Amino acid sequence: MKTPRLQSQDKVLKILKVLDAEISAQDLFVELRKADLPLGLATVYRALEGLKLTGVVQARLLNSGETLYSLSEQDRHHFTCLQCGTSIPLMDGKNCPVHALEAQLRQTAQFEIYYHTLEFFGLCSPCQLQQANSD
């Protein structure tokens, strides 16, 4: 029989697999309720943390301070606007330029890598226009 902790993680994984997208812990809490798999918000955070520590789930911290969670099955790459916070996917994880570096680091640093993120920060086009018009 699974422990309550593993049961919670199973519920979280089930929803993450269905969504196949990044989601905040608060939104995941709502999705679990909609799917009739209710967990308390603190339990959702504990389940996500446990899954993150095993490399099953990855976390991406936004410049707003919010963390988004997703399955570690796919690399995530983004352009993130420092002004409005918009986060735009850069490319699919299949053509990631970091995979070669990751393989090298596994060997030389003897470090088990679960996942990586690649994020560029700057200004999106609308914010560039807004900034140019305010000057």
N, C-alpha and C positions, 0 to 999 in steps of 0.2 A: 504494500500500500504506500502511495506517495505521501510525503509530508505536506502540510499545508503550504509551506514555502514553494515546493515544487508544483503543487496544484495551481498556485497563483501565477507562477512563471508560465505554466502551460496555457492558462487563460490569456495571458498577455501575448504569448507567441501566436496563439490562434488568431487573435485580432490583427496583429502585425502582418501575418501572412496574408490575410484577406485584404487588408488595406494596401499592402505593398508600396508604402510611401512613408515619408517622415511625418511624425506626429508628436505633439507635446504630451507630457504625462497627463495634464488636465483633460485634453481632448481624448486621449486613450481611455481615461476614466469614464467619460461620457459614452464612448463607443462600446466599452464593456457592458455598461448598463443597457444600452440599446440591444445588444446581442444576448441579453439575459444571462450575463456572466459577471454579476456585480462584485466588485472589490472596493474596499475603502481606498481613498486617495493615497494614504501613507503606504498601504500594501502595494499599490501600483508602483510607487517610487521604489520600494524595497525590491520588488520583482524585477524592475528595469535595471536596478543597480546590480543585482545578482547575475542577470543575463549579460550585462555589460562586462562584468568581471570574468565571465567565461568566454567572451568573444562572440557570442551569438547575436548580440544587439550592439549597435554603435550609436554614439551620441555626438551631436553637433551643436555647439554653443553658438547662438546667434549674438550679434552685437547688442541686442536688446536685453540680454541676460537669460532669455528663454532657451531651454535645451530641447532639441528635437531628436527623437529616437527612431531607428529603423533597423531592419534586419541587416546583418553584416554581409549578406550574400552579394551585395553590389557596392562598388565604390561610389562615393558621392563627391561631386566636384561642383563648385559654385563661384559665381561672381556675387559679391554682397555689397550693396550700396551703404556707405557709412552715414548718409544723410537720411534716407527714408527707410532703410532696413530691408529693402527688397532683396530677395535672394534668388538668383537666376541659375538654373542648372547649366553647367558648362559643356559637358560631354557625357556620353555613356561610359560606364566603368570598364567596358571591354577594351577600349583603346587607351587605357591609362598610361601616361608617360612615367609614372612613378613605380610601376611594377618591377622594372629592372633594378632600380635602386633598392626597393624593398627586398628583393632576392639577395642582393649583395649585403645588405645590412643583416639579414638573417644569418648569413655565413660569418661575416667578420665580427659582428657584435654579439653573436650567439644570443639573439633576442627573439622570442616568439612574437611575431606581429599578427594580431587578429584582424586589424583593418586600418585604413588610413582615410583621411579626408584631405582634400586639396581645395583651398579657398583663396580667392583674390578679393581684396578690398579696394574700393574706390567709389566713384560716383556713376550712377546710371544716367542714361541720356536725358530723361526728364529733369533730374536734379542738376545736371550740367547746364541745361537751358535755363532753369530757374536761377542758378547761381550767376550765369552770364547776364541775365536780365536785371539782376539786383545790383550789379556793379556799376 
